[in-house]
Amino acid sequence: MIYKFKEYQKPDIISNHLNLGGTDSKGNEIKVNSLYFEENGKPSMGIMGELHFERVPRIQWKTALETMKAGGIDIVATYIIWIYHEQEEGRLDWNGDNDLRAFISLAAEVGLKVCIRIGPWCHGEVRNGGFPDWLLKKPCSLRTNDEEYLKIVKAWYKSIATQVRGLLYSEGGPIIMCQLENELTEDAEHLMTLKQMAKEVGIDVPLFTVTGWNSVNGAKIPVDDVVPAFGGYCDAPWDPGVKQLPPCARYYFTGIRNDSAIGKDLIKAKQEDGWQLPYLRYPYLTCEIGAGLMNTYHRRYKIYGMDIYAMTLIMLCEGANMLGYYMYHGGINKLADDYTLQESKATGYPNDYPIISYDFQAPISCFEETRESYDLLNLLHLFIHEYGEKLALMTYVEGEANSKLGELAGLRYGVRRDENSGFVFINNYQRLHGLKAIKDVVIDTGTVIFPSIDIKENMAFFMPFNMDLENDVILKYATAQPLCKDGDTWLFMAIPGVTPEFEFENPAKQVDIKLLTMEEAKRLRKVDGRVYFAKHSGKTIEGLEASEDKEYQLVKLDKPQFEIPKMFIDELKYQNKPITWYSLKVQGQEGFVDIELSCDVMQVYVDGKLVTDDFYHGMPFRLPKAILQGEEVFIVCTDMPDNIYME
């Protein structure tokens, strides 16, 4: 069957309409138009990954940042979580794991730009959405232009400004972007006040962003002063139900930036006053492509690499000119002296999350292991870094016969293109639903007709047409996926199930092409211009294969070993199931162990200290031996739960 596309319309690019942009101390310049960011006059596509420095032990920061860069990230985003820094009013903590200045300086040293998400409210599955407890007791209206609230927020912003002085883009530093608030959907005036306040105290960056989602109409924002950023998740841990949800819309080509499913636990369903976010005034930015999911108590997930890759590939096709992942690196929640710092129903929020674990099943785990999603997403990152200056100019065109939302048959396809060239994107993957293979697919772009291909089940990929490889060498089409250049050689990935064919516009003018298998491509890295292949150990963090190291002893005990503090015991009493104690012994201090325990809630204590916890989600608990060192190591867990969603 021949698959065609709707008519391409060249976009009208609006420039100099936003109060954004800036120059650094060396004369470098960042500007914003309605289609993309510009760096020194050239189109730019950023790749941003979220890591919360407060939730990562400082000793891991350098490894974490270097691993992010090796995976193709060039901007690290981080919440500055207020409650972590000012648990007592007036006593600010910027030391140790809370040392923002040291973290940003290290990011610059590694070669990463920085986006600071300064709140004051962040959500982030944190107690009170990140607000300190003492703030909630103040006689003021939070997240508004209440004078008393603004006075308190200004003091918080000033403390941040002190930490980042000398590290801003204008000063030659790495901080190019600042997100104001989070998921504030109906108060453009307050967002504008926050921007003015941030600039007044010294937080002045080229790019100010806000989250843009809120029903289909988008958030109310100060339209000339910020860029709205969007996202999408492969499921909804915050959904109040305990049943499987309908097929996720993010695996369909829709062209819709705003995913109204995000935050629907806290955001109302629709606007009632006719507001419409003017999407086409802004480049399509993402800040929360869900690069994993957290398990809530009532909804438990198993996340695999293609869950994230297929969704991201579609957003790239639909015109995203910055890929921003939440979370790209997992985290570890800290503890206050007498209360926990995770979101919970006990703090008035809709969901219960683990006390310690904020791993998120992210591309990089909280213990610095990488998952398959890390390898797969880098296939896109390699290409963006190589070809992004041209790709940024291309826009989305829908397929004429594109599979409709909710359908589990038919071809899902789209194209990102300019007048003559572009890339055909195909997704034959739907999380939790096995899609069937599709035979004899002929893609007609209007300028190029591809040879017939067969598309395997559970695959997502893209193919070029009229691609300018270099020096006017035009690749008319390839039934393979472009990756990057290694010197004068272009590297392509063979798409599983598709015979790779390359047709040049002028056969006498060609370039060297090297074809990699998908498994080889998943190990490909390009850092600071150097191409290399990462080594893999042969095991997968997803638990599809057991750890090669089973050197541990788990012994069931017949009685409790000590009294668990109340701030921890409540997590074990969600359903008043029996509590079981185990002693745990491991051999050595390096490597990991996979603990097979079918249970509900699991907590690990080392010499009486809670070091990690999690909700069972059908996979082994994977723990580093390094945190299991002590005189007495105990695992405490409860019986399998009732009335929850578990995949």
C-alpha positions in Angstrom: 0.0 0.0 0.0 1.2 3.5 -0.8 1.2 6.0 2.0 1.1 9.8 1.3 1.1 13.0 3.3 -0.9 16.1 3.5 0.3 19.2 1.9 3.5 20.8 3.3 3.1 24.5 4.4 6.2 26.5 4.9 6.0 28.0 8.3 5.8 31.8 8.9 8.7 32.4 11.3 8.1 35.3 13.7 11.2 37.0 15.1 11.9 39.7 17.7 8.5 39.3 19.3 9.5 37.9 22.7 11.3 39.6 25.6 13.9 36.9 25.7 17.5 36.3 24.5 20.8 37.7 25.5 24.6 37.8 25.1 27.4 36.6 27.2 30.7 38.2 28.2 32.4 37.0 25.0 29.7 38.3 22.6 28.0 35.0 22.1 24.2 35.4 21.6 21.1 33.4 22.2 17.8 34.5 20.4 14.3 33.0 20.1 12.0 33.0 17.2 8.7 31.2 16.8 10.3 28.0 15.4 13.7 27.5 17.2 16.4 28.9 19.4 19.3 30.6 17.7 22.9 30.4 19.0 25.1 33.0 17.2 22.7 33.2 14.4 22.4 29.5 13.8 19.4 27.2 14.5 19.9 25.2 17.7 18.3 22.1 19.1 19.0 21.4 22.8 18.7 18.1 24.6 17.9 18.5 28.3 17.9 15.9 31.0 16.6 16.4 34.6 18.8 15.6 37.6 17.9 16.9 41.0 21.3 17.6 42.6 19.8 17.5 46.1 18.6 14.0 45.4 22.0 12.7 44.2 24.9 12.1 46.6 27.6 14.7 45.9 30.1 11.9 45.5 28.1 10.8 42.4 27.7 14.1 40.7 30.7 14.0 38.4 30.0 10.4 37.2 26.3 11.3 36.8 27.0 14.4 34.7 29.6 12.7 32.5 27.2 9.8 31.9 24.5 12.2 30.9 26.8 13.9 28.5 27.9 10.6 27.0 24.2 9.8 26.4 23.8 13.0 24.4 22.5 15.4 27.0 23.8 19.0 26.6 21.6 20.8 29.2 21.1 19.5 32.7 17.9 20.7 34.4 17.5 20.8 38.1 14.8 21.8 40.6 16.1 23.9 43.5 13.8 22.3 46.0 13.0 24.9 48.7 12.2 22.5 51.5 15.6 20.9 51.1 17.4 24.2 51.7 15.2 26.0 54.3 13.5 23.5 56.5 13.7 26.1 59.3 12.8 29.6 58.4 15.9 31.7 57.9 18.3 28.8 58.2 19.5 28.1 54.7 21.5 25.1 53.8 23.7 25.2 50.7 26.3 22.7 51.8 27.1 19.1 50.9 24.5 17.5 48.6 22.7 20.9 48.7 25.6 22.9 47.2 24.0 24.4 44.2 27.0 26.4 43.2 29.4 23.4 43.3 26.9 21.4 41.2 26.6 24.1 38.5 30.3 24.7 38.4 30.9 20.9 37.9 28.3 20.8 35.1 30.2 23.6 33.4 33.5 21.7 33.9 32.0 18.6 32.3 30.7 20.7 29.4 27.0 21.0 30.1 24.7 24.0 30.0 22.2 24.4 32.9 18.5 25.1 33.4 17.6 26.1 36.9 14.0 25.4 37.9 13.6 27.9 40.7 10.0 27.3 41.8 9.1 28.5 44.3 6.6 25.6 44.0 8.0 22.6 42.1 5.8 19.6 42.7 8.5 17.0 41.8 6.8 14.4 44.1 8.2 16.4 47.1 6.5 17.1 50.4 4.2 20.2 50.0 5.3 20.5 46.4 8.6 21.7 47.7 7.2 24.4 50.1 8.7 24.3 53.6 6.3 23.4 56.3 6.8 26.7 58.0 5.6 28.5 54.8 2.3 26.7 55.0 1.6 28.2 58.4 2.0 31.8 57.1 -1.2 34.0 56.8 -0.8 34.5 53.1 -2.2 33.1 49.8 0.4 30.8 48.2 1.3 30.9 44.5 -0.4 34.3 44.1 0.6 38.0 44.1 -0.2 38.2 47.8 2.3 40.8 49.1 3.3 38.8 52.1 3.9 35.7 50.0 5.9 37.7 47.4 8.1 39.1 50.2 9.0 35.6 51.3 9.6 34.3 47.8 11.8 37.3 47.0 14.0 36.4 50.0 14.2 32.8 48.6 15.1 34.0 45.1 17.8 36.3 46.6 19.4 33.3 48.3 19.4 31.4 44.9 20.9 34.5 43.2 23.7 34.6 45.7 24.6 30.9 44.9 24.6 31.4 41.1 26.4 34.7 40.9 29.1 34.5 38.3 27.5 31.4 36.7 24.9 33.0 34.5 25.2 33.0 30.7 25.7 36.8 30.7 28.7 36.3 33.0 30.2 33.6 30.8 28.6 30.8 32.9 26.6 27.7 31.9 23.1 28.8 33.1 21.1 29.7 30.0 17.6 28.9 31.1 15.3 29.4 34.1 11.9 27.8 34.6 9.5 29.8 36.8 7.1 28.0 39.1 5.6 24.7 37.8 2.2 23.7 36.5 0.7 27.1 37.4 -2.1 27.1 34.9 -4.3 30.1 35.4 -2.3 33.1 36.7 -0.2 34.8 34.0 0.1 37.9 36.2 1.8 35.9 38.9 4.2 34.3 36.5 5.1 37.7 35.2 5.7 39.0 38.7 8.0 36.0 39.4 10.1 36.7 36.2 10.5 40.4 37.2 11.4 39.4 40.7 14.0 36.9 39.5 15.6 39.5 37.3 15.6 42.1 40.1 17.6 39.9 42.4 20.1 39.0 39.7 18.7 35.8 38.1 18.7 37.1 34.5 19.1 34.5 31.7 18.3 34.5 28.0 15.6 31.9 28.3 12.7 32.0 30.8 10.3 29.1 30.5 7.1 27.8 32.2 5.1 24.6 31.9 2.5 25.1 29.2 0.1 22.3 29.9 -3.5 22.7 31.1 -6.4 21.0 29.4 -6.4 21.4 25.6 -6.2 25.2 25.8 -2.9 25.4 27.5 -1.7 27.4 30.5 -2.3 31.1 30.9 1.1 32.7 30.6 2.6 36.1 30.0 2.7 35.6 26.2 5.6 37.9 25.4 7.9 37.0 28.3 8.3 33.2 28.5 8.4 30.1 26.3 5.9 27.4 27.3 7.4 23.9 27.5 5.5 20.6 27.2 5.9 16.9 27.8 4.2 13.5 27.8 4.3 10.3 29.8 3.7 6.7 28.7 1.2 6.2 31.5 -0.3 8.1 34.5 0.9 7.0 37.9 -1.2 9.8 39.4 -4.4 8.5 37.9 -6.7 7.7 40.8 -7.9 4.4 39.3 -6.4 0.9 39.6 -7.1 -0.4 36.2 -5.2 -0.4 32.9 -5.7 2.9 31.0 -6.7 3.2 27.3 -3.9 3.1 24.8 -1.6 6.1 25.5 -2.0 9.0 23.0 1.7 9.7 23.0 2.3 6.7 20.7 0.1 8.3 17.9 1.1 11.1 15.5 -1.3 13.9 16.5 0.7 17.1 16.1 -0.6 18.2 19.5 2.0 19.8 21.9 -0.1 19.9 25.0 -0.6 16.6 26.8 -3.6 17.4 29.1 -3.0 14.1 30.9 0.0 15.5 32.7 -0.8 16.7 36.2 -4.5 15.8 35.9 -4.4 14.9 39.6 -3.9 18.6 40.4 -5.2 20.5 37.3 -8.8 20.8 36.3 -10.1 19.4 33.0 -10.8 22.5 30.9 -10.8 26.2 30.7 -14.1 28.0 30.9 -13.2 31.6 29.7 -12.2 31.0 26.1 -8.4 31.2 26.8 -6.2 29.7 24.1 -2.5 29.5 24.4 -1.0 30.9 21.1 1.2 27.9 20.4 2.6 29.1 17.1 4.3 32.1 18.7 6.8 29.7 20.3 9.2 27.0 19.3 8.1 23.6 20.4 10.0 22.9 23.6 9.6 19.9 25.9 10.8 19.7 29.5 8.9 16.7 30.7 9.1 13.8 28.3 8.7 11.1 30.8 11.9 9.2 30.6 10.5 6.7 33.0 7.8 6.6 35.7 7.6 6.6 39.4 5.6 3.9 41.1 2.8 5.3 43.2 1.4 3.1 45.9 -1.8 2.4 43.9 -0.2 2.1 40.5 3.0 0.1 39.7 4.9 -0.1 36.4 7.5 -1.9 34.5 9.2 0.5 32.0 11.2 -0.7 29.0 13.4 1.2 26.6 11.0 1.2 23.7 8.3 2.7 25.9 10.4 5.9 26.1 12.1 5.8 22.7 8.9 5.5 20.5 7.2 8.3 22.4 10.2 10.6 22.0 10.7 9.8 18.3 7.1 10.9 17.7 7.5 14.2 19.5 10.7 14.8 17.5 8.8 14.2 14.2 6.0 16.5 15.4 8.5 19.4 15.5 10.0 19.4 19.0 13.1 21.6 18.8 14.2 20.8 22.3 13.9 17.4 23.9 13.7 17.7 27.7 13.4 14.5 29.8 12.0 14.1 33.3 13.7 12.3 35.0 16.8 11.4 33.0 18.7 10.5 36.2 17.0 8.9 39.2 17.3 10.3 42.7 17.3 9.5 46.4 15.0 11.4 48.7 16.5 12.9 51.8 14.9 12.9 55.3 14.1 15.7 57.7 14.7 15.2 61.4 11.2 14.1 62.2 9.3 13.8 58.9 9.8 12.4 55.4 10.2 14.6 52.3 8.3 12.7 49.7 4.8 13.4 48.4 2.1 11.6 50.3 -1.5 11.7 51.1 -0.5 12.5 54.7 0.7 15.9 53.4 -2.5 16.6 51.6 -1.4 15.4 48.1 -3.1 12.8 46.0 -0.4 10.1 45.8 1.8 8.1 48.1 5.4 7.7 46.8 8.3 5.8 48.4 10.1 7.5 51.3 13.6 7.2 49.9 13.5 5.9 46.3 13.0 8.4 43.5 14.7 6.2 40.9 11.9 6.9 38.3 13.1 3.9 36.2 15.1 6.6 34.5 17.7 6.1 31.8 20.3 6.5 34.5 19.3 4.9 37.8 19.8 6.5 41.2 22.7 4.1 41.6 24.4 5.1 38.3 23.5 2.1 36.2 22.2 2.9 32.7 19.0 1.3 31.3 18.1 0.4 27.7 16.2 3.7 27.4 19.6 5.5 27.7 21.0 3.6 24.7 17.9 4.0 22.6 17.4 7.7 23.2 21.0 8.3 22.3 20.2 7.1 18.7 18.1 10.3 18.4 20.6 12.5 20.3 23.5 11.5 18.0 21.5 12.5 15.0 20.3 15.8 16.5 23.8 16.8 17.4 25.0 16.0 13.9 22.1 17.4 11.8 20.1 19.6 14.2 20.9 22.9 12.5 19.0 21.7 9.5 16.4 19.6 11.3 15.4 22.7 13.4 14.1 24.3 10.2 11.8 21.4 9.3 8.2 21.1 10.4 5.7 18.3 10.8 3.3 17.1 8.2 0.6 14.5 9.0 0.2 11.3 7.0 -3.0 11.1 4.9 -3.7 7.5 6.1 -2.3 7.9 9.6 -3.8 5.6 12.2 -6.3 7.4 14.3 -6.1 7.9 18.1 -7.2 4.7 19.9 -6.8 2.4 16.8 -4.5 -0.6 17.2 -4.3 -1.3 13.5 -3.0 0.7 10.5 0.3 2.6 10.0 1.3 5.4 12.3 3.5 7.7 10.3 4.4 11.3 9.8 7.1 13.4 8.2 9.3 16.3 9.3 10.4 18.2 6.3 11.1 21.4 4.4 10.2 22.2 0.7 12.3 19.3 -0.7 13.9 17.1 2.0 13.1 15.6 5.3 12.6 12.5 7.4 9.8 9.9 7.5 9.0 8.7 11.0 7.2 5.4 11.6 6.0 4.0 14.9 4.7 0.5 15.1 4.8 0.3 18.9 2.1 0.8 21.6 3.0 0.2 25.2 1.1 -2.7 26.7 -0.4 -3.6 23.3 1.4 -5.8 20.8 0.9 -4.2 17.3 1.1 -6.5 14.3 3.7 -6.4 11.6 2.8 -4.4 8.5 3.7 -5.7 5.0 4.4 -3.9 1.8 4.6 -0.3 2.9 5.5 2.2 0.2 6.1 5.8 1.4 5.5 8.6 -1.1 6.7 12.0 0.2 5.6 13.8 -2.9 9.2 14.3 -4.0 10.6 10.8 -3.3 9.0 7.4 -3.4 10.7 4.8 -1.1 11.0 1.2 -2.1 8.5 -1.2 -0.4 9.4 -2.2 3.1 8.0 -4.6 5.8 7.6 -3.1 9.2 8.2 -5.4 12.2 6.0 -5.3 15.3 7.2 -3.2 18.2 9.6 -1.0 16.1 10.0 2.7 15.7 12.4 4.5 13.3 12.9 7.2 10.8 14.3 7.3 7.3 15.8 10.3 5.3 14.9 11.6 1.8 16.9 14.2 -0.2 19.3 14.4 2.7 22.3 16.7 2.1 25.1 14.6 3.6 27.9 17.1 2.7 29.1 19.2 -0.2 25.8 18.8 -2.1 26.0 15.0 -1.9 22.3 14.3 -1.8 21.0 11.0 -0.5 17.7 10.6 -2.4 16.5 8.0 0.2 17.7 5.4 2.6 15.8 2.6 4.2 18.1 2.9 7.2 18.3 5.4 10.1 21.0 8.0 10.0 23.1 8.4 13.2 26.1 10.7 13.0 29.5 11.2 11.3 32.8 9.6 12.2 35.3 11.7 10.4 34.3 11.6 6.7 32.1 8.5 7.2 28.3 8.6 7.8 27.1 6.0 10.3 23.6 4.5 9.7 21.6 2.0 11.6 20.0 -1.0 9.9 16.4 -1.1 10.9 15.5 -4.6 12.1 13.3 -6.3 9.5 14.0 -3.7 6.8 16.5 -4.3 4.0 18.9 -1.3 3.9 19.0 0.4 0.5 20.8 3.7 -0.3 19.9 5.7 -3.5 21.9 8.8 -4.3 20.7 11.7 -6.5 24.0 11.6 -8.4 25.6 8.1 -8.1 28.9 9.6 -9.1 28.9 11.8 -6.0 28.7 9.7 -2.8 30.2 9.6 0.7 31.4 6.7 2.7 28.6 5.0 4.7 29.0 2.5 7.4 26.0 0.4 8.4 25.6 -0.7 12.1 23.2 -3.2 13.5 20.7 -1.9 16.1 22.7 -3.6 18.9 25.9 -2.0 17.7 24.2 1.4 17.4 22.9 1.2 20.9 26.5 1.1 22.1 27.6 4.1 19.9 28.7 7.2 21.6 30.0 10.6 20.3 31.5 12.9 22.9 33.4 16.1 22.1 33.8 14.9 18.5 35.2 11.5 19.4 33.2 8.4 18.3 33.5 5.2 20.3 31.6 2.1 21.4 30.6 1.6 25.0 31.2 -1.8 26.6 28.1 -3.6 27.8 28.3 -6.2 30.6 25.7 -8.5 29.2 23.1 -8.0 31.9 20.1 -5.6 31.8 19.0 -3.5 34.6 15.3 -4.1 33.6 15.5 -7.5 35.2 14.9 -9.4 32.0 18.1 -11.3 33.0 19.1 -12.0 36.5 22.2 -10.5 38.0 25.3 -12.7 37.5 26.0 -12.2 41.2 23.7 -14.1 43.6 26.1 -13.9 46.5 23.7 -12.9 49.2 21.9 -14.7 52.1 18.3 -13.7 52.9 17.0 -15.4 56.1 13.4 -15.0 57.3 13.2 -14.0 61.0 10.5 -14.9 63.4 10.2 -11.5 65.2 10.9 -7.8 64.8 14.5 -6.7 65.5 13.8 -3.2 66.7 11.1 -0.6 66.8 10.6 1.1 63.5 10.2 4.9 63.8 6.7 6.2 63.3 7.8 8.3 60.3 8.7 5.0 58.5 6.1 2.6 60.0 3.2 4.3 58.3 4.5 3.3 54.9 4.2 -0.4 56.0 0.7 0.0 57.2 -1.1 1.1 54.1 -3.3 -2.0 54.2 -2.4 -3.4 57.6 -0.9 -6.5 56.1 1.5 -8.6 58.2 5.1 -7.3 58.5 7.9 -9.8 57.8 11.6 -9.3 58.7 14.6 -10.8 56.9 18.3 -10.6 57.7 20.5 -9.9 54.6 24.2 -10.6 54.2 26.1 -9.9 51.0 29.6 -10.8 50.0 31.9 -8.0 48.9 31.2 -4.3 48.4 31.1 -3.9 44.7 28.4 -4.8 42.2 24.7 -5.4 42.7 22.3 -8.0 44.0 18.8 -8.7 42.7 16.5 -9.5 45.7 13.5 -11.6 44.6 10.7 -10.7 47.0 7.1 -10.7 46.0 5.6 -8.3 48.5 3.9 -4.9 48.9 6.3 -2.4 50.5 10.0 -3.1 51.1 12.3 -1.2 53.4 16.1 -1.8 53.9 17.7 -0.9 57.2 21.5 -0.9 57.8 22.5 -0.7 61.5 19.0 0.8 62.3 19.1 3.4 59.5 16.6 3.3 56.6 18.8 3.3 53.4 16.2 2.6 50.7 12.7 1.5 50.1 10.3 0.8 47.2 7.0 -0.6 46.3 7.1 -4.0 44.6 6.2 -3.8 40.9 6.8 -7.3 39.7 10.6 -7.0 39.3 13.5 -7.8 41.6 14.7 -5.1 44.0 18.1 -4.2 42.5 20.5 -2.9 45.2 24.1 -1.9 45.2 26.2 -3.9 47.7 27.9 -0.6 48.7 24.7 0.5 50.6 24.3 -2.9 52.3 27.5 -2.8 54.4 27.0 -2.9 58.2 26.8 -5.0 61.3 23.1 -5.6 60.9 21.2 -5.4 57.6 17.5 -6.1 57.6 14.8 -6.1 54.9 11.3 -5.4 56.2 8.3 -6.0 54.0 4.6 -6.5 53.9 2.4 -9.1 52.2 1.1 -8.6 48.6 -1.5 -5.8 48.4 -5.1 -5.7 47.4 -6.8 -3.4 45.0 -3.8 -1.8 43.2 -2.7 -1.6 39.6 0.3 -3.8 38.9 1.6 -4.6 35.4 
